[in-house]
Amino acid sequence: MDGLSIGEVAARAGLAPSALRHYEAQGLVTATRTAGGARRFPRSVLRRLAFVRAAQNVGLSLPEIREALGTLPEGRTPSARDWARLSRGWRDRLDAQIAALEQLRDGLSSCIGCGCLSLTACALSNPGDAAAGEGTGARRLSPLLRRTPPASNAVPAPRAPRHGGAGSGTGPSTPSTG
């Protein structure tokens, strides 16, 4: 049988099989199926997976990674020239991210060392949760460093606690007679 099984790819790439299925559903990798429905991946999938993980490590989203992988040739292993062309497209974004991280680092260093203790002037304080009106997440963090989860992965708002419902064990108890 040609190709690698999902277990072989998972072991060699250091990923869970569920991650491979997710990447396949997202269009990042492709697999053929055996007559029994088992996935078979080409060996070249290992290089693609290494690229996906490296791209995620620098903050690229799966849709951005999928778009980039779509520019690579089909039916042959990408050359060094192909990879260089692809990475040039991200250079400006990565440079901006690096600058934002340096600004964050420098701001933290000066804040920790300043000793001002002024909650009204400090760029990092958030008295009374005033930033909540600006939206969710770390509002004072550079937008380049914020990650907004896709709507499908959004965490639902916490539910109000139930009080006194049937079977909840929180309502008044009545002694049994008998």
Chimera marker file (.cmm) of the C-alpha trace (Angstrom):
<marker_set name="trace">
<marker id="1" x="0.000" y="0.000" z="0.000" r="1" g="1" b="0" radius="0.5"/>
<marker id="2" x="1.445" y="3.385" z="-1.008" r="1" g="1" b="0" radius="0.5"/>
<marker id="3" x="1.633" y="6.310" z="1.349" r="1" g="1" b="0" radius="0.5"/>
<marker id="4" x="1.655" y="6.632" z="5.092" r="1" g="1" b="0" radius="0.5"/>
<marker id="5" x="-1.156" y="5.803" z="7.486" r="1" g="1" b="0" radius="0.5"/>
<marker id="6" x="-2.540" y="8.491" z="9.769" r="1" g="1" b="0" radius="0.5"/>
<marker id="7" x="-0.739" y="6.854" z="12.703" r="1" g="1" b="0" radius="0.5"/>
<marker id="8" x="2.599" y="6.870" z="10.868" r="1" g="1" b="0" radius="0.5"/>
<marker id="9" x="2.221" y="10.526" z="9.897" r="1" g="1" b="0" radius="0.5"/>
<marker id="10" x="1.123" y="11.474" z="13.412" r="1" g="1" b="0" radius="0.5"/>
<marker id="11" x="4.135" y="9.731" z="14.961" r="1" g="1" b="0" radius="0.5"/>
<marker id="12" x="6.648" y="11.192" z="12.502" r="1" g="1" b="0" radius="0.5"/>
<marker id="13" x="5.205" y="14.713" z="12.620" r="1" g="1" b="0" radius="0.5"/>
<marker id="14" x="4.668" y="14.767" z="16.386" r="1" g="1" b="0" radius="0.5"/>
<marker id="15" x="0.954" y="15.486" z="16.020" r="1" g="1" b="0" radius="0.5"/>
<marker id="16" x="-2.201" y="13.839" z="17.256" r="1" g="1" b="0" radius="0.5"/>
<marker id="17" x="-4.253" y="12.017" z="14.601" r="1" g="1" b="0" radius="0.5"/>
<marker id="18" x="-7.109" y="14.408" z="15.421" r="1" g="1" b="0" radius="0.5"/>
<marker id="19" x="-4.869" y="17.328" z="14.387" r="1" g="1" b="0" radius="0.5"/>
<marker id="20" x="-4.217" y="15.628" z="11.043" r="1" g="1" b="0" radius="0.5"/>
<marker id="21" x="-7.941" y="15.152" z="10.495" r="1" g="1" b="0" radius="0.5"/>
<marker id="22" x="-8.500" y="18.815" z="11.376" r="1" g="1" b="0" radius="0.5"/>
<marker id="23" x="-5.773" y="19.949" z="8.976" r="1" g="1" b="0" radius="0.5"/>
<marker id="24" x="-7.311" y="17.793" z="6.268" r="1" g="1" b="0" radius="0.5"/>
<marker id="25" x="-10.755" y="19.313" z="6.927" r="1" g="1" b="0" radius="0.5"/>
<marker id="26" x="-9.171" y="22.785" z="6.723" r="1" g="1" b="0" radius="0.5"/>
<marker id="27" x="-7.589" y="21.973" z="3.351" r="1" g="1" b="0" radius="0.5"/>
<marker id="28" x="-3.992" y="22.074" z="4.570" r="1" g="1" b="0" radius="0.5"/>
<marker id="29" x="-3.189" y="18.456" z="3.704" r="1" g="1" b="0" radius="0.5"/>
<marker id="30" x="-4.802" y="15.845" z="1.506" r="1" g="1" b="0" radius="0.5"/>
<marker id="31" x="-5.084" y="12.100" z="1.796" r="1" g="1" b="0" radius="0.5"/>
<marker id="32" x="-6.403" y="9.348" z="-0.384" r="1" g="1" b="0" radius="0.5"/>
<marker id="33" x="-8.607" y="6.604" z="1.004" r="1" g="1" b="0" radius="0.5"/>
<marker id="34" x="-8.203" y="2.861" z="0.879" r="1" g="1" b="0" radius="0.5"/>
<marker id="35" x="-11.114" y="0.628" z="-0.066" r="1" g="1" b="0" radius="0.5"/>
<marker id="36" x="-11.771" y="0.328" z="3.674" r="1" g="1" b="0" radius="0.5"/>
<marker id="37" x="-11.811" y="4.118" z="4.134" r="1" g="1" b="0" radius="0.5"/>
<marker id="38" x="-8.423" y="4.459" z="5.860" r="1" g="1" b="0" radius="0.5"/>
<marker id="39" x="-6.466" y="7.619" z="5.071" r="1" g="1" b="0" radius="0.5"/>
<marker id="40" x="-3.182" y="7.315" z="3.167" r="1" g="1" b="0" radius="0.5"/>
<marker id="41" x="-0.925" y="10.364" z="3.053" r="1" g="1" b="0" radius="0.5"/>
<marker id="42" x="1.903" y="10.990" z="0.583" r="1" g="1" b="0" radius="0.5"/>
<marker id="43" x="5.362" y="11.281" z="2.144" r="1" g="1" b="0" radius="0.5"/>
<marker id="44" x="5.476" y="14.933" z="1.084" r="1" g="1" b="0" radius="0.5"/>
<marker id="45" x="2.824" y="15.649" z="3.737" r="1" g="1" b="0" radius="0.5"/>
<marker id="46" x="5.590" y="15.637" z="6.357" r="1" g="1" b="0" radius="0.5"/>
<marker id="47" x="7.197" y="18.723" z="4.799" r="1" g="1" b="0" radius="0.5"/>
<marker id="48" x="3.806" y="20.454" z="4.565" r="1" g="1" b="0" radius="0.5"/>
<marker id="49" x="3.088" y="19.681" z="8.218" r="1" g="1" b="0" radius="0.5"/>
<marker id="50" x="6.471" y="21.056" z="9.281" r="1" g="1" b="0" radius="0.5"/>
<marker id="51" x="5.635" y="24.218" z="7.350" r="1" g="1" b="0" radius="0.5"/>
<marker id="52" x="2.166" y="24.450" z="8.944" r="1" g="1" b="0" radius="0.5"/>
<marker id="53" x="3.626" y="24.166" z="12.434" r="1" g="1" b="0" radius="0.5"/>
<marker id="54" x="6.361" y="26.717" z="11.725" r="1" g="1" b="0" radius="0.5"/>
<marker id="55" x="3.794" y="29.138" z="10.291" r="1" g="1" b="0" radius="0.5"/>
<marker id="56" x="1.549" y="28.686" z="13.336" r="1" g="1" b="0" radius="0.5"/>
<marker id="57" x="4.527" y="29.319" z="15.621" r="1" g="1" b="0" radius="0.5"/>
<marker id="58" x="5.020" y="32.759" z="14.054" r="1" g="1" b="0" radius="0.5"/>
<marker id="59" x="1.349" y="33.600" z="14.496" r="1" g="1" b="0" radius="0.5"/>
<marker id="60" x="-0.210" y="32.831" z="11.127" r="1" g="1" b="0" radius="0.5"/>
<marker id="61" x="-3.782" y="31.581" z="11.092" r="1" g="1" b="0" radius="0.5"/>
<marker id="62" x="-4.853" y="28.357" z="9.387" r="1" g="1" b="0" radius="0.5"/>
<marker id="63" x="-6.667" y="30.285" z="6.614" r="1" g="1" b="0" radius="0.5"/>
<marker id="64" x="-3.475" y="32.277" z="5.932" r="1" g="1" b="0" radius="0.5"/>
<marker id="65" x="-1.449" y="29.072" z="5.875" r="1" g="1" b="0" radius="0.5"/>
<marker id="66" x="-3.956" y="27.389" z="3.542" r="1" g="1" b="0" radius="0.5"/>
<marker id="67" x="-3.798" y="30.361" z="1.163" r="1" g="1" b="0" radius="0.5"/>
<marker id="68" x="-0.003" y="30.217" z="1.118" r="1" g="1" b="0" radius="0.5"/>
<marker id="69" x="0.080" y="26.463" z="0.573" r="1" g="1" b="0" radius="0.5"/>
<marker id="70" x="-2.328" y="26.954" z="-2.329" r="1" g="1" b="0" radius="0.5"/>
<marker id="71" x="0.422" y="28.816" z="-4.194" r="1" g="1" b="0" radius="0.5"/>
<marker id="72" x="2.722" y="25.780" z="-4.129" r="1" g="1" b="0" radius="0.5"/>
<marker id="73" x="2.854" y="23.433" z="-7.118" r="1" g="1" b="0" radius="0.5"/>
<marker id="74" x="0.666" y="20.343" z="-7.286" r="1" g="1" b="0" radius="0.5"/>
<marker id="75" x="2.172" y="16.999" z="-8.206" r="1" g="1" b="0" radius="0.5"/>
<marker id="76" x="5.776" y="17.769" z="-7.295" r="1" g="1" b="0" radius="0.5"/>
<marker id="77" x="7.774" y="18.549" z="-4.207" r="1" g="1" b="0" radius="0.5"/>
<marker id="78" x="8.144" y="22.319" z="-3.798" r="1" g="1" b="0" radius="0.5"/>
<marker id="79" x="11.616" y="23.605" z="-4.586" r="1" g="1" b="0" radius="0.5"/>
<marker id="80" x="13.705" y="25.987" z="-2.514" r="1" g="1" b="0" radius="0.5"/>
<marker id="81" x="12.632" y="28.716" z="-4.942" r="1" g="1" b="0" radius="0.5"/>
<marker id="82" x="8.948" y="27.911" z="-4.286" r="1" g="1" b="0" radius="0.5"/>
<marker id="83" x="9.461" y="28.151" z="-0.517" r="1" g="1" b="0" radius="0.5"/>
<marker id="84" x="11.451" y="31.395" z="-0.853" r="1" g="1" b="0" radius="0.5"/>
<marker id="85" x="8.678" y="32.978" z="-2.948" r="1" g="1" b="0" radius="0.5"/>
<marker id="86" x="6.104" y="31.957" z="-0.377" r="1" g="1" b="0" radius="0.5"/>
<marker id="87" x="8.079" y="33.304" z="2.582" r="1" g="1" b="0" radius="0.5"/>
<marker id="88" x="8.701" y="36.682" z="0.903" r="1" g="1" b="0" radius="0.5"/>
<marker id="89" x="4.964" y="37.303" z="1.055" r="1" g="1" b="0" radius="0.5"/>
<marker id="90" x="5.046" y="37.138" z="4.848" r="1" g="1" b="0" radius="0.5"/>
<marker id="91" x="8.151" y="39.196" z="5.424" r="1" g="1" b="0" radius="0.5"/>
<marker id="92" x="6.390" y="42.549" z="5.983" r="1" g="1" b="0" radius="0.5"/>
<marker id="93" x="3.864" y="41.023" z="8.338" r="1" g="1" b="0" radius="0.5"/>
<marker id="94" x="6.541" y="39.249" z="10.370" r="1" g="1" b="0" radius="0.5"/>
<marker id="95" x="8.639" y="42.428" z="10.539" r="1" g="1" b="0" radius="0.5"/>
<marker id="96" x="5.606" y="44.324" z="11.891" r="1" g="1" b="0" radius="0.5"/>
<marker id="97" x="4.991" y="41.567" z="14.439" r="1" g="1" b="0" radius="0.5"/>
<marker id="98" x="8.612" y="41.684" z="15.548" r="1" g="1" b="0" radius="0.5"/>
<marker id="99" x="8.399" y="45.474" z="15.970" r="1" g="1" b="0" radius="0.5"/>
<marker id="100" x="5.214" y="45.106" z="18.048" r="1" g="1" b="0" radius="0.5"/>
<marker id="101" x="6.871" y="42.476" z="20.254" r="1" g="1" b="0" radius="0.5"/>
<marker id="102" x="9.910" y="44.699" z="20.754" r="1" g="1" b="0" radius="0.5"/>
<marker id="103" x="7.627" y="47.582" z="21.729" r="1" g="1" b="0" radius="0.5"/>
<marker id="104" x="5.826" y="45.330" z="24.207" r="1" g="1" b="0" radius="0.5"/>
<marker id="105" x="9.129" y="44.112" z="25.659" r="1" g="1" b="0" radius="0.5"/>
<marker id="106" x="10.496" y="47.635" z="26.008" r="1" g="1" b="0" radius="0.5"/>
<marker id="107" x="7.251" y="48.894" z="27.528" r="1" g="1" b="0" radius="0.5"/>
<marker id="108" x="7.240" y="46.142" z="30.121" r="1" g="1" b="0" radius="0.5"/>
<marker id="109" x="10.857" y="46.829" z="31.045" r="1" g="1" b="0" radius="0.5"/>
<marker id="110" x="10.229" y="50.525" z="31.573" r="1" g="1" b="0" radius="0.5"/>
<marker id="111" x="6.946" y="49.906" z="33.398" r="1" g="1" b="0" radius="0.5"/>
<marker id="112" x="8.440" y="47.433" z="35.831" r="1" g="1" b="0" radius="0.5"/>
<marker id="113" x="11.356" y="49.757" z="36.514" r="1" g="1" b="0" radius="0.5"/>
<marker id="114" x="9.461" y="53.064" z="36.637" r="1" g="1" b="0" radius="0.5"/>
<marker id="115" x="7.877" y="52.639" z="40.062" r="1" g="1" b="0" radius="0.5"/>
<marker id="116" x="5.248" y="55.282" z="39.310" r="1" g="1" b="0" radius="0.5"/>
<marker id="117" x="2.405" y="53.352" z="40.910" r="1" g="1" b="0" radius="0.5"/>
<marker id="118" x="-0.003" y="55.656" z="39.075" r="1" g="1" b="0" radius="0.5"/>
<marker id="119" x="-2.993" y="53.598" z="38.065" r="1" g="1" b="0" radius="0.5"/>
<marker id="120" x="-4.485" y="56.535" z="36.168" r="1" g="1" b="0" radius="0.5"/>
<marker id="121" x="-1.428" y="57.143" z="33.979" r="1" g="1" b="0" radius="0.5"/>
<marker id="122" x="-0.192" y="53.579" z="33.542" r="1" g="1" b="0" radius="0.5"/>
<marker id="123" x="-0.760" y="52.150" z="30.064" r="1" g="1" b="0" radius="0.5"/>
<marker id="124" x="-1.067" y="48.654" z="31.492" r="1" g="1" b="0" radius="0.5"/>
<marker id="125" x="-3.577" y="49.236" z="34.271" r="1" g="1" b="0" radius="0.5"/>
<marker id="126" x="-7.279" y="48.812" z="33.713" r="1" g="1" b="0" radius="0.5"/>
<marker id="127" x="-9.053" y="50.288" z="36.748" r="1" g="1" b="0" radius="0.5"/>
<marker id="128" x="-12.683" y="49.313" z="36.996" r="1" g="1" b="0" radius="0.5"/>
<marker id="129" x="-12.314" y="47.155" z="33.883" r="1" g="1" b="0" radius="0.5"/>
<marker id="130" x="-12.728" y="50.249" z="31.703" r="1" g="1" b="0" radius="0.5"/>
<marker id="131" x="-11.273" y="48.411" z="28.704" r="1" g="1" b="0" radius="0.5"/>
<marker id="132" x="-14.242" y="46.041" z="28.677" r="1" g="1" b="0" radius="0.5"/>
<marker id="133" x="-16.213" y="48.668" z="26.772" r="1" g="1" b="0" radius="0.5"/>
<marker id="134" x="-13.646" y="48.473" z="23.966" r="1" g="1" b="0" radius="0.5"/>
<marker id="135" x="-14.257" y="44.782" z="23.293" r="1" g="1" b="0" radius="0.5"/>
<marker id="136" x="-12.953" y="41.394" z="24.354" r="1" g="1" b="0" radius="0.5"/>
<marker id="137" x="-9.358" y="40.323" z="24.735" r="1" g="1" b="0" radius="0.5"/>
<marker id="138" x="-6.227" y="42.253" z="25.599" r="1" g="1" b="0" radius="0.5"/>
<marker id="139" x="-7.320" y="45.679" z="24.337" r="1" g="1" b="0" radius="0.5"/>
<marker id="140" x="-4.065" y="47.474" z="25.125" r="1" g="1" b="0" radius="0.5"/>
<marker id="141" x="-1.968" y="44.870" z="23.355" r="1" g="1" b="0" radius="0.5"/>
<marker id="142" x="-0.989" y="45.706" z="19.779" r="1" g="1" b="0" radius="0.5"/>
<marker id="143" x="-3.556" y="44.324" z="17.301" r="1" g="1" b="0" radius="0.5"/>
<marker id="144" x="-0.672" y="42.479" z="15.630" r="1" g="1" b="0" radius="0.5"/>
<marker id="145" x="-0.204" y="40.448" z="18.791" r="1" g="1" b="0" radius="0.5"/>
<marker id="146" x="-3.876" y="39.746" z="19.531" r="1" g="1" b="0" radius="0.5"/>
<marker id="147" x="-5.487" y="36.585" z="18.312" r="1" g="1" b="0" radius="0.5"/>
<marker id="148" x="-9.221" y="36.591" z="17.851" r="1" g="1" b="0" radius="0.5"/>
<marker id="149" x="-10.706" y="33.103" z="17.950" r="1" g="1" b="0" radius="0.5"/>
<marker id="150" x="-12.921" y="32.179" z="14.998" r="1" g="1" b="0" radius="0.5"/>
<marker id="151" x="-16.636" y="32.467" z="15.754" r="1" g="1" b="0" radius="0.5"/>
<marker id="152" x="-16.970" y="28.675" z="15.661" r="1" g="1" b="0" radius="0.5"/>
<marker id="153" x="-14.368" y="28.351" z="18.419" r="1" g="1" b="0" radius="0.5"/>
<marker id="154" x="-15.649" y="31.221" z="20.544" r="1" g="1" b="0" radius="0.5"/>
<marker id="155" x="-16.032" y="30.423" z="24.201" r="1" g="1" b="0" radius="0.5"/>
<marker id="156" x="-19.665" y="30.742" z="25.265" r="1" g="1" b="0" radius="0.5"/>
<marker id="157" x="-20.503" y="33.286" z="27.926" r="1" g="1" b="0" radius="0.5"/>
<marker id="158" x="-20.724" y="31.794" z="31.409" r="1" g="1" b="0" radius="0.5"/>
<marker id="159" x="-24.203" y="30.763" z="32.402" r="1" g="1" b="0" radius="0.5"/>
<marker id="160" x="-25.831" y="32.171" z="35.492" r="1" g="1" b="0" radius="0.5"/>
<marker id="161" x="-25.847" y="29.672" z="38.343" r="1" g="1" b="0" radius="0.5"/>
<marker id="162" x="-29.062" y="27.802" z="38.876" r="1" g="1" b="0" radius="0.5"/>
<marker id="163" x="-30.678" y="28.275" z="42.256" r="1" g="1" b="0" radius="0.5"/>
<marker id="164" x="-33.261" y="25.984" z="43.709" r="1" g="1" b="0" radius="0.5"/>
<marker id="165" x="-34.141" y="24.091" z="40.562" r="1" g="1" b="0" radius="0.5"/>
<marker id="166" x="-35.431" y="20.555" z="40.752" r="1" g="1" b="0" radius="0.5"/>
<marker id="167" x="-32.644" y="18.130" z="41.506" r="1" g="1" b="0" radius="0.5"/>
<marker id="168" x="-30.034" y="20.847" z="41.784" r="1" g="1" b="0" radius="0.5"/>
<marker id="169" x="-29.425" y="20.248" z="45.446" r="1" g="1" b="0" radius="0.5"/>
<marker id="170" x="-29.419" y="23.985" z="46.093" r="1" g="1" b="0" radius="0.5"/>
<marker id="171" x="-33.048" y="24.505" z="47.019" r="1" g="1" b="0" radius="0.5"/>
<marker id="172" x="-34.569" y="24.269" z="50.459" r="1" g="1" b="0" radius="0.5"/>
<marker id="173" x="-34.660" y="20.792" z="51.801" r="1" g="1" b="0" radius="0.5"/>
<marker id="174" x="-37.700" y="19.391" z="53.450" r="1" g="1" b="0" radius="0.5"/>
<marker id="175" x="-37.272" y="16.695" z="56.006" r="1" g="1" b="0" radius="0.5"/>
<marker id="176" x="-38.945" y="13.501" z="55.032" r="1" g="1" b="0" radius="0.5"/>
<marker id="177" x="-41.558" y="12.149" z="57.331" r="1" g="1" b="0" radius="0.5"/>
<marker id="178" x="-42.063" y="8.605" z="57.794" r="1" g="1" b="0" radius="0.5"/>
<link id1="1" id2="2" r="1" g="1" b="0" radius="0.2"/>
<link id1="2" id2="3" r="1" g="1" b="0" radius="0.2"/>
<link id1="3" id2="4" r="1" g="1" b="0" radius="0.2"/>
<link id1="4" id2="5" r="1" g="1" b="0" radius="0.2"/>
<link id1="5" id2="6" r="1" g="1" b="0" radius="0.2"/>
<link id1="6" id2="7" r="1" g="1" b="0" radius="0.2"/>
<link id1="7" id2="8" r="1" g="1" b="0" radius="0.2"/>
<link id1="8" id2="9" r="1" g="1" b="0" radius="0.2"/>
<link id1="9" id2="10" r="1" g="1" b="0" radius="0.2"/>
<link id1="10" id2="11" r="1" g="1" b="0" radius="0.2"/>
<link id1="11" id2="12" r="1" g="1" b="0" radius="0.2"/>
<link id1="12" id2="13" r="1" g="1" b="0" radius="0.2"/>
<link id1="13" id2="14" r="1" g="1" b="0" radius="0.2"/>
<link id1="14" id2="15" r="1" g="1" b="0" radius="0.2"/>
<link id1="15" id2="16" r="1" g="1" b="0" radius="0.2"/>
<link id1="16" id2="17" r="1" g="1" b="0" radius="0.2"/>
<link id1="17" id2="18" r="1" g="1" b="0" radius="0.2"/>
<link id1="18" id2="19" r="1" g="1" b="0" radius="0.2"/>
<link id1="19" id2="20" r="1" g="1" b="0" radius="0.2"/>
<link id1="20" id2="21" r="1" g="1" b="0" radius="0.2"/>
<link id1="21" id2="22" r="1" g="1" b="0" radius="0.2"/>
<link id1="22" id2="23" r="1" g="1" b="0" radius="0.2"/>
<link id1="23" id2="24" r="1" g="1" b="0" radius="0.2"/>
<link id1="24" id2="25" r="1" g="1" b="0" radius="0.2"/>
<link id1="25" id2="26" r="1" g="1" b="0" radius="0.2"/>
<link id1="26" id2="27" r="1" g="1" b="0" radius="0.2"/>
<link id1="27" id2="28" r="1" g="1" b="0" radius="0.2"/>
<link id1="28" id2="29" r="1" g="1" b="0" radius="0.2"/>
<link id1="29" id2="30" r="1" g="1" b="0" radius="0.2"/>
<link id1="30" id2="31" r="1" g="1" b="0" radius="0.2"/>
<link id1="31" id2="32" r="1" g="1" b="0" radius="0.2"/>
<link id1="32" id2="33" r="1" g="1" b="0" radius="0.2"/>
<link id1="33" id2="34" r="1" g="1" b="0" radius="0.2"/>
<link id1="34" id2="35" r="1" g="1" b="0" radius="0.2"/>
<link id1="35" id2="36" r="1" g="1" b="0" radius="0.2"/>
<link id1="36" id2="37" r="1" g="1" b="0" radius="0.2"/>
<link id1="37" id2="38" r="1" g="1" b="0" radius="0.2"/>
<link id1="38" id2="39" r="1" g="1" b="0" radius="0.2"/>
<link id1="39" id2="40" r="1" g="1" b="0" radius="0.2"/>
<link id1="40" id2="41" r="1" g="1" b="0" radius="0.2"/>
<link id1="41" id2="42" r="1" g="1" b="0" radius="0.2"/>
<link id1="42" id2="43" r="1" g="1" b="0" radius="0.2"/>
<link id1="43" id2="44" r="1" g="1" b="0" radius="0.2"/>
<link id1="44" id2="45" r="1" g="1" b="0" radius="0.2"/>
<link id1="45" id2="46" r="1" g="1" b="0" radius="0.2"/>
<link id1="46" id2="47" r="1" g="1" b="0" radius="0.2"/>
<link id1="47" id2="48" r="1" g="1" b="0" radius="0.2"/>
<link id1="48" id2="49" r="1" g="1" b="0" radius="0.2"/>
<link id1="49" id2="50" r="1" g="1" b="0" radius="0.2"/>
<link id1="50" id2="51" r="1" g="1" b="0" radius="0.2"/>
<link id1="51" id2="52" r="1" g="1" b="0" radius="0.2"/>
<link id1="52" id2="53" r="1" g="1" b="0" radius="0.2"/>
<link id1="53" id2="54" r="1" g="1" b="0" radius="0.2"/>
<link id1="54" id2="55" r="1" g="1" b="0" radius="0.2"/>
<link id1="55" id2="56" r="1" g="1" b="0" radius="0.2"/>
<link id1="56" id2="57" r="1" g="1" b="0" radius="0.2"/>
<link id1="57" id2="58" r="1" g="1" b="0" radius="0.2"/>
<link id1="58" id2="59" r="1" g="1" b="0" radius="0.2"/>
<link id1="59" id2="60" r="1" g="1" b="0" radius="0.2"/>
<link id1="60" id2="61" r="1" g="1" b="0" radius="0.2"/>
<link id1="61" id2="62" r="1" g="1" b="0" radius="0.2"/>
<link id1="62" id2="63" r="1" g="1" b="0" radius="0.2"/>
<link id1="63" id2="64" r="1" g="1" b="0" radius="0.2"/>
<link id1="64" id2="65" r="1" g="1" b="0" radius="0.2"/>
<link id1="65" id2="66" r="1" g="1" b="0" radius="0.2"/>
<link id1="66" id2="67" r="1" g="1" b="0" radius="0.2"/>
<link id1="67" id2="68" r="1" g="1" b="0" radius="0.2"/>
<link id1="68" id2="69" r="1" g="1" b="0" radius="0.2"/>
<link id1="69" id2="70" r="1" g="1" b="0" radius="0.2"/>
<link id1="70" id2="71" r="1" g="1" b="0" radius="0.2"/>
<link id1="71" id2="72" r="1" g="1" b="0" radius="0.2"/>
<link id1="72" id2="73" r="1" g="1" b="0" radius="0.2"/>
<link id1="73" id2="74" r="1" g="1" b="0" radius="0.2"/>
<link id1="74" id2="75" r="1" g="1" b="0" radius="0.2"/>
<link id1="75" id2="76" r="1" g="1" b="0" radius="0.2"/>
<link id1="76" id2="77" r="1" g="1" b="0" radius="0.2"/>
<link id1="77" id2="78" r="1" g="1" b="0" radius="0.2"/>
<link id1="78" id2="79" r="1" g="1" b="0" radius="0.2"/>
<link id1="79" id2="80" r="1" g="1" b="0" radius="0.2"/>
<link id1="80" id2="81" r="1" g="1" b="0" radius="0.2"/>
<link id1="81" id2="82" r="1" g="1" b="0" radius="0.2"/>
<link id1="82" id2="83" r="1" g="1" b="0" radius="0.2"/>
<link id1="83" id2="84" r="1" g="1" b="0" radius="0.2"/>
<link id1="84" id2="85" r="1" g="1" b="0" radius="0.2"/>
<link id1="85" id2="86" r="1" g="1" b="0" radius="0.2"/>
<link id1="86" id2="87" r="1" g="1" b="0" radius="0.2"/>
<link id1="87" id2="88" r="1" g="1" b="0" radius="0.2"/>
<link id1="88" id2="89" r="1" g="1" b="0" radius="0.2"/>
<link id1="89" id2="90" r="1" g="1" b="0" radius="0.2"/>
<link id1="90" id2="91" r="1" g="1" b="0" radius="0.2"/>
<link id1="91" id2="92" r="1" g="1" b="0" radius="0.2"/>
<link id1="92" id2="93" r="1" g="1" b="0" radius="0.2"/>
<link id1="93" id2="94" r="1" g="1" b="0" radius="0.2"/>
<link id1="94" id2="95" r="1" g="1" b="0" radius="0.2"/>
<link id1="95" id2="96" r="1" g="1" b="0" radius="0.2"/>
<link id1="96" id2="97" r="1" g="1" b="0" radius="0.2"/>
<link id1="97" id2="98" r="1" g="1" b="0" radius="0.2"/>
<link id1="98" id2="99" r="1" g="1" b="0" radius="0.2"/>
<link id1="99" id2="100" r="1" g="1" b="0" radius="0.2"/>
<link id1="100" id2="101" r="1" g="1" b="0" radius="0.2"/>
<link id1="101" id2="102" r="1" g="1" b="0" radius="0.2"/>
<link id1="102" id2="103" r="1" g="1" b="0" radius="0.2"/>
<link id1="103" id2="104" r="1" g="1" b="0" radius="0.2"/>
<link id1="104" id2="105" r="1" g="1" b="0" radius="0.2"/>
<link id1="105" id2="106" r="1" g="1" b="0" radius="0.2"/>
<link id1="106" id2="107" r="1" g="1" b="0" radius="0.2"/>
<link id1="107" id2="108" r="1" g="1" b="0" radius="0.2"/>
<link id1="108" id2="109" r="1" g="1" b="0" radius="0.2"/>
<link id1="109" id2="110" r="1" g="1" b="0" radius="0.2"/>
<link id1="110" id2="111" r="1" g="1" b="0" radius="0.2"/>
<link id1="111" id2="112" r="1" g="1" b="0" radius="0.2"/>
<link id1="112" id2="113" r="1" g="1" b="0" radius="0.2"/>
<link id1="113" id2="114" r="1" g="1" b="0" radius="0.2"/>
<link id1="114" id2="115" r="1" g="1" b="0" radius="0.2"/>
<link id1="115" id2="116" r="1" g="1" b="0" radius="0.2"/>
<link id1="116" id2="117" r="1" g="1" b="0" radius="0.2"/>
<link id1="117" id2="118" r="1" g="1" b="0" radius="0.2"/>
<link id1="118" id2="119" r="1" g="1" b="0" radius="0.2"/>
<link id1="119" id2="120" r="1" g="1" b="0" radius="0.2"/>
<link id1="120" id2="121" r="1" g="1" b="0" radius="0.2"/>
<link id1="121" id2="122" r="1" g="1" b="0" radius="0.2"/>
<link id1="122" id2="123" r="1" g="1" b="0" radius="0.2"/>
<link id1="123" id2="124" r="1" g="1" b="0" radius="0.2"/>
<link id1="124" id2="125" r="1" g="1" b="0" radius="0.2"/>
<link id1="125" id2="126" r="1" g="1" b="0" radius="0.2"/>
<link id1="126" id2="127" r="1" g="1" b="0" radius="0.2"/>
<link id1="127" id2="128" r="1" g="1" b="0" radius="0.2"/>
<link id1="128" id2="129" r="1" g="1" b="0" radius="0.2"/>
<link id1="129" id2="130" r="1" g="1" b="0" radius="0.2"/>
<link id1="130" id2="131" r="1" g="1" b="0" radius="0.2"/>
<link id1="131" id2="132" r="1" g="1" b="0" radius="0.2"/>
<link id1="132" id2="133" r="1" g="1" b="0" radius="0.2"/>
<link id1="133" id2="134" r="1" g="1" b="0" radius="0.2"/>
<link id1="134" id2="135" r="1" g="1" b="0" radius="0.2"/>
<link id1="135" id2="136" r="1" g="1" b="0" radius="0.2"/>
<link id1="136" id2="137" r="1" g="1" b="0" radius="0.2"/>
<link id1="137" id2="138" r="1" g="1" b="0" radius="0.2"/>
<link id1="138" id2="139" r="1" g="1" b="0" radius="0.2"/>
<link id1="139" id2="140" r="1" g="1" b="0" radius="0.2"/>
<link id1="140" id2="141" r="1" g="1" b="0" radius="0.2"/>
<link id1="141" id2="142" r="1" g="1" b="0" radius="0.2"/>
<link id1="142" id2="143" r="1" g="1" b="0" radius="0.2"/>
<link id1="143" id2="144" r="1" g="1" b="0" radius="0.2"/>
<link id1="144" id2="145" r="1" g="1" b="0" radius="0.2"/>
<link id1="145" id2="146" r="1" g="1" b="0" radius="0.2"/>
<link id1="146" id2="147" r="1" g="1" b="0" radius="0.2"/>
<link id1="147" id2="148" r="1" g="1" b="0" radius="0.2"/>
<link id1="148" id2="149" r="1" g="1" b="0" radius="0.2"/>
<link id1="149" id2="150" r="1" g="1" b="0" radius="0.2"/>
<link id1="150" id2="151" r="1" g="1" b="0" radius="0.2"/>
<link id1="151" id2="152" r="1" g="1" b="0" radius="0.2"/>
<link id1="152" id2="153" r="1" g="1" b="0" radius="0.2"/>
<link id1="153" id2="154" r="1" g="1" b="0" radius="0.2"/>
<link id1="154" id2="155" r="1" g="1" b="0" radius="0.2"/>
<link id1="155" id2="156" r="1" g="1" b="0" radius="0.2"/>
<link id1="156" id2="157" r="1" g="1" b="0" radius="0.2"/>
<link id1="157" id2="158" r="1" g="1" b="0" radius="0.2"/>
<link id1="158" id2="159" r="1" g="1" b="0" radius="0.2"/>
<link id1="159" id2="160" r="1" g="1" b="0" radius="0.2"/>
<link id1="160" id2="161" r="1" g="1" b="0" radius="0.2"/>
<link id1="161" id2="162" r="1" g="1" b="0" radius="0.2"/>
<link id1="162" id2="163" r="1" g="1" b="0" radius="0.2"/>
<link id1="163" id2="164" r="1" g="1" b="0" radius="0.2"/>
<link id1="164" id2="165" r="1" g="1" b="0" radius="0.2"/>
<link id1="165" id2="166" r="1" g="1" b="0" radius="0.2"/>
<link id1="166" id2="167" r="1" g="1" b="0" radius="0.2"/>
<link id1="167" id2="168" r="1" g="1" b="0" radius="0.2"/>
<link id1="168" id2="169" r="1" g="1" b="0" radius="0.2"/>
<link id1="169" id2="170" r="1" g="1" b="0" radius="0.2"/>
<link id1="170" id2="171" r="1" g="1" b="0" radius="0.2"/>
<link id1="171" id2="172" r="1" g="1" b="0" radius="0.2"/>
<link id1="172" id2="173" r="1" g="1" b="0" radius="0.2"/>
<link id1="173" id2="174" r="1" g="1" b="0" radius="0.2"/>
<link id1="174" id2="175" r="1" g="1" b="0" radius="0.2"/>
<link id1="175" id2="176" r="1" g="1" b="0" radius="0.2"/>
<link id1="176" id2="177" r="1" g="1" b="0" radius="0.2"/>
<link id1="177" id2="178" r="1" g="1" b="0" radius="0.2"/>
</marker_set>
